[in-house]
């Protein structure tokens, strides 16, 4: 069984280098690393590093930035039986790939969601699950094995045959691309594929603020693409009454984001005025 580690990247430097180094250190031998780089111009040190390891990876450059498009390009260029999707700002142990792969023989998995550790998340006992009212429960920072019906893009794997059966990632999710991974997972689940959660297949998501698909978006919840992707997900998978209810939830979410932004802007304005007075 061959595995392909697929890394879409956009405007990352040191974080990308560290992620690739983690990939190259894996103890699973039948492994290829596929990098889809949408960065227009890297820093000199990053470019030098990529040139030094190009023979050890499949390196693809793309001028058009888009997360779902990059994932599909990576999958098309991958020769592995198992596709493992990660972000470009993650850290993991040398057995990361092996922990994913074991589930395809031991648990008859079609897809595997791995554990995602972040600084602001507490470990939970139940994997993430989305119900028929678009409410997410559980957590991807889960310490228990179990079933799930959704996936989170910075750490999951899937059989390539299952990926092809559901048509890959929906490229209508653009820019912020939120819920593109949940959409993919829910399509797998609805087509009766077995999605398991494996806490041993863990990584730490650094959530580096520079770079990434939302580069230039100061607040996702104030961007058109955020609400577009949320409603695309809702309308694809849920009933019309649920969509109406979800629209109301999104409106309230937007109001709270605006209130927070205005408070932050006012604080910055007061600071600017105080600095002006102190300089006189």
C-alpha positions as CSV (number, residue, x, y, z in Angstrom):
1,X,0.0,0.0,0.0
2,X,1.5,3.3,-1.1
3,X,0.8,6.6,0.5
4,X,0.9,10.2,-0.9
5,X,1.3,13.1,1.4
6,X,-0.3,16.1,-0.3
7,X,0.6,19.7,0.8
8,X,-1.1,22.7,-0.8
9,X,0.8,25.8,0.1
10,X,0.4,29.5,-0.3
11,X,2.8,32.3,0.9
12,X,4.4,30.2,3.6
13,X,8.2,30.2,4.3
14,X,9.8,28.7,7.4
15,X,6.5,26.8,8.3
16,X,6.5,25.1,4.9
17,X,10.2,24.1,5.2
18,X,9.5,22.6,8.6
19,X,6.4,20.8,7.4
20,X,8.3,19.2,4.4
21,X,11.2,18.2,6.8
22,X,8.6,16.4,8.9
23,X,7.4,14.6,5.8
24,X,10.9,13.5,4.8
25,X,11.5,12.0,8.2
26,X,8.6,9.5,8.1
27,X,9.3,5.9,9.0
28,X,6.7,4.7,6.4
29,X,8.8,3.9,3.4
30,X,6.4,3.6,0.5
31,X,5.6,7.3,0.5
32,X,5.7,10.1,-1.9
33,X,5.4,13.8,-1.0
34,X,3.4,16.1,-3.3
35,X,3.7,19.9,-2.8
36,X,1.4,22.2,-4.7
37,X,3.0,25.6,-4.4
38,X,0.8,28.6,-5.3
39,X,3.3,31.2,-4.0
40,X,4.4,33.8,-6.6
41,X,7.8,34.4,-5.1
42,X,9.4,32.7,-2.1
43,X,12.1,34.2,0.1
44,X,15.7,33.3,-1.0
45,X,16.3,30.7,1.8
46,X,13.0,29.0,1.0
47,X,13.8,28.8,-2.7
48,X,17.2,27.4,-1.9
49,X,15.7,24.7,0.3
50,X,13.1,23.7,-2.2
51,X,15.8,23.4,-4.9
52,X,17.9,21.2,-2.6
53,X,15.1,18.6,-2.1
54,X,13.2,18.7,-5.4
55,X,14.5,15.3,-6.4
56,X,12.9,13.8,-3.2
57,X,9.4,15.3,-3.7
58,X,6.9,16.0,-6.5
59,X,6.9,19.7,-6.7
60,X,4.1,21.5,-8.6
61,X,3.8,25.3,-9.1
62,X,0.4,26.9,-9.8
63,X,-0.3,30.5,-10.6
64,X,-3.9,30.4,-9.6
65,X,-4.4,30.2,-5.9
66,X,-7.2,28.1,-4.5
67,X,-7.3,25.4,-1.8
68,X,-9.8,23.0,-3.4
69,X,-8.2,23.3,-6.8
70,X,-4.7,22.7,-5.3
71,X,-6.0,19.6,-3.4
72,X,-7.4,18.2,-6.6
73,X,-4.2,18.9,-8.5
74,X,-2.2,17.1,-5.8
75,X,-4.5,14.1,-5.9
76,X,-4.3,13.9,-9.7
77,X,-0.6,13.9,-9.6
78,X,-0.4,11.4,-6.7
79,X,0.3,7.7,-7.3
80,X,-0.5,6.5,-3.8
81,X,-3.4,4.2,-2.9
82,X,-4.0,6.4,0.2
83,X,-4.0,10.2,-0.1
84,X,-3.1,12.1,3.1
85,X,-3.9,15.8,3.1
86,X,-2.2,18.2,5.5
87,X,-1.7,21.9,5.8
88,X,1.6,23.7,5.3
89,X,2.0,24.8,8.9
90,X,1.9,21.6,10.9
91,X,4.3,19.5,13.1
92,X,4.1,15.7,13.5
93,X,6.1,12.7,14.6
94,X,7.9,10.2,12.4
95,X,5.1,7.6,12.7
96,X,2.4,10.0,11.5
97,X,1.9,8.3,8.1
98,X,2.1,4.8,9.6
99,X,-0.7,5.7,12.1
100,X,-2.9,6.7,9.2
101,X,-2.2,3.7,7.1
102,X,-2.8,1.1,9.9
103,X,-6.5,2.0,9.9
104,X,-7.0,0.8,6.3
105,X,-6.2,-2.8,7.3
106,X,-7.2,-2.9,11.0
107,X,-10.4,-0.9,10.8
108,X,-11.5,-1.3,7.2
109,X,-11.4,2.4,6.8
110,X,-12.2,4.3,3.6
111,X,-11.1,7.6,5.2
112,X,-9.3,8.6,8.4
113,X,-9.6,11.8,10.4
114,X,-6.5,12.4,12.5
115,X,-6.2,14.3,15.8
116,X,-5.5,18.0,15.5
117,X,-3.8,19.7,18.4
118,X,-4.0,23.5,18.6
119,X,-2.9,25.9,21.4
120,X,-6.5,27.0,22.1
121,X,-8.2,23.6,22.0
122,X,-8.9,21.3,24.9
123,X,-8.9,17.5,24.4
124,X,-12.3,15.9,24.1
125,X,-13.7,12.3,24.3
126,X,-15.8,12.3,21.1
127,X,-14.8,12.9,17.5
128,X,-16.4,15.8,15.6
129,X,-19.8,15.2,14.1
130,X,-22.2,17.4,12.1
131,X,-25.9,16.9,12.7
132,X,-28.9,17.7,10.4
133,X,-29.2,21.2,11.7
134,X,-25.5,22.1,10.8
135,X,-24.4,21.9,14.4
136,X,-20.9,20.6,15.0
137,X,-20.3,18.6,18.2
138,X,-17.3,16.8,19.5
139,X,-13.8,17.8,18.5
140,X,-10.8,16.9,16.2
141,X,-8.7,17.3,19.3
142,X,-10.1,14.0,20.5
143,X,-8.3,11.3,22.5
144,X,-10.7,8.4,21.7
145,X,-11.3,6.3,18.6
146,X,-14.7,6.5,16.9
147,X,-16.7,7.3,13.8
148,X,-17.2,10.6,12.2
149,X,-19.1,12.0,9.3
150,X,-16.9,15.1,8.6
151,X,-13.3,15.8,7.8
152,X,-10.9,18.7,8.6
153,X,-8.4,19.4,5.9
154,X,-5.2,19.9,7.8
155,X,-5.1,16.2,8.8
156,X,-7.1,13.5,7.1
157,X,-6.5,10.7,4.6
158,X,-8.7,8.8,2.1
159,X,-8.5,5.9,-0.3
160,X,-7.9,7.3,-3.8
161,X,-10.7,5.1,-5.1
162,X,-13.1,6.7,-2.6
163,X,-11.8,10.2,-3.5
164,X,-12.5,9.5,-7.2
165,X,-16.0,7.9,-6.4
166,X,-17.3,11.2,-4.9
167,X,-15.6,13.4,-7.5
168,X,-12.8,15.0,-5.4
169,X,-13.1,18.4,-3.8
170,X,-15.7,20.9,-4.9
171,X,-13.8,23.7,-6.6
172,X,-16.8,26.1,-6.1
173,X,-15.4,26.6,-2.6
174,X,-13.0,29.5,-3.2
175,X,-10.8,32.0,-1.3
176,X,-11.4,31.3,2.4
177,X,-12.7,27.9,1.3
178,X,-14.3,27.2,4.7
179,X,-16.3,23.9,4.9
180,X,-14.7,22.5,1.7
181,X,-13.3,19.7,3.8
182,X,-16.6,19.2,5.7
183,X,-18.3,19.0,2.4
184,X,-16.0,16.3,1.1
185,X,-16.4,14.3,4.3
186,X,-20.1,14.5,4.3
187,X,-20.2,13.3,0.6
188,X,-18.1,10.3,1.6
189,X,-20.4,9.6,4.5
190,X,-23.6,9.9,2.4
191,X,-22.1,7.5,-0.1
192,X,-21.6,4.9,2.8
193,X,-17.9,5.1,3.1
194,X,-16.4,4.3,6.4
195,X,-14.8,7.3,8.1
196,X,-12.9,6.6,11.3
197,X,-11.2,8.9,13.8
198,X,-7.7,7.9,14.9
199,X,-6.2,9.9,17.8
200,X,-2.7,8.4,17.2
201,X,-2.5,9.9,13.8
202,X,-1.9,13.3,15.4
203,X,-0.3,16.6,14.5
204,X,0.0,20.1,15.9
205,X,-1.5,22.8,13.7
206,X,0.5,26.0,14.3
207,X,-2.1,28.3,12.6
208,X,0.7,30.7,11.4
209,X,-1.0,34.1,10.8
210,X,1.2,35.0,7.7
211,X,0.3,33.2,4.5
212,X,-2.4,30.6,4.0
213,X,-5.5,30.6,1.9
214,X,-7.0,33.6,3.7
215,X,-3.9,35.8,3.2
216,X,-5.1,39.4,3.1
217,X,-8.5,38.7,4.8
218,X,-8.3,40.6,8.1
219,X,-11.4,38.9,9.5
220,X,-12.9,35.9,7.7
221,X,-16.3,36.7,9.2
222,X,-16.3,40.0,7.4
223,X,-15.5,38.6,4.0
224,X,-18.0,37.6,1.2
225,X,-16.2,34.3,0.6
226,X,-16.8,33.2,4.2
227,X,-20.6,33.5,3.9
228,X,-20.7,32.2,0.4
229,X,-18.8,29.0,1.4
230,X,-21.0,28.6,4.5
231,X,-24.2,28.9,2.5
232,X,-22.9,26.7,-0.4
233,X,-22.3,23.9,2.2
234,X,-25.7,24.5,3.8
235,X,-27.6,24.5,0.5
236,X,-25.8,21.4,-0.8
237,X,-26.5,19.1,2.2
238,X,-29.4,20.4,4.2
239,X,-33.1,21.1,3.9
240,X,-34.5,24.5,3.0
241,X,-35.9,25.2,6.6
242,X,-32.5,24.4,8.0
243,X,-30.8,26.7,5.4
244,X,-33.1,29.6,6.5
245,X,-32.3,28.9,10.2
246,X,-28.6,28.8,9.3
247,X,-28.8,32.1,7.4
248,X,-30.2,33.8,10.6
249,X,-27.3,32.3,12.6
250,X,-24.8,33.7,10.0
251,X,-26.4,37.1,10.2
252,X,-26.0,37.1,14.0
253,X,-22.4,35.9,13.6
254,X,-21.8,38.8,11.2
255,X,-23.3,41.4,13.6
256,X,-21.0,40.1,16.4
257,X,-18.0,40.3,14.1
258,X,-18.8,43.9,13.2
259,X,-19.2,44.9,16.9
260,X,-15.9,43.3,17.7
261,X,-14.2,45.1,14.7
262,X,-15.6,48.5,15.7
263,X,-14.4,48.0,19.3
264,X,-10.9,47.1,18.0
265,X,-10.9,50.0,15.6
266,X,-11.9,52.4,18.4
267,X,-9.1,51.1,20.6
268,X,-6.6,51.6,17.8
269,X,-7.8,55.2,17.3
270,X,-7.5,56.0,21.0
271,X,-4.0,54.6,21.0
272,X,-3.0,56.7,18.0
273,X,-4.3,59.8,19.7
274,X,-2.5,59.0,22.9
275,X,0.7,58.5,21.0
276,X,0.3,61.9,19.3
277,X,-0.2,63.6,22.6
278,X,2.8,61.9,24.2
279,X,5.0,63.0,21.3
280,X,4.2,66.7,21.7
